[in-house]
Amino acid sequence: MTDAFARRGVVYLKADWTSKSPEIAALLESFGRSGVPLYVLYRGGGSPPRVLPQILSEGTIIEAVRKL
């Protein structure tokens, strides 16, 4: 999976929700969620982000990255 990320220039970001940060709460809310997990793929270039399933497999992630 790391290779697929590198080929597409994907950067992995992780937010820590244990602190119940208002910024993270607002982001979750913007996607209609009140908790985690929330996996979002931002494509860049002004394209809308894509919400991935709550239960991920390596294949799901690689396929989503391949479609960038």
PyMOL commands that set and color helices and strands:
alter all, ss='L'
color gray80, all
select helices_A, chain A and resi 2-8+17-19+22-30+58-66
alter helices_A, ss='H'
color red, helices_A
select strands_A, chain A and resi 39-41+50-52
alter strands_A, ss='S'
color yellow, strands_A
deselect
rebuild
show_as cartoon
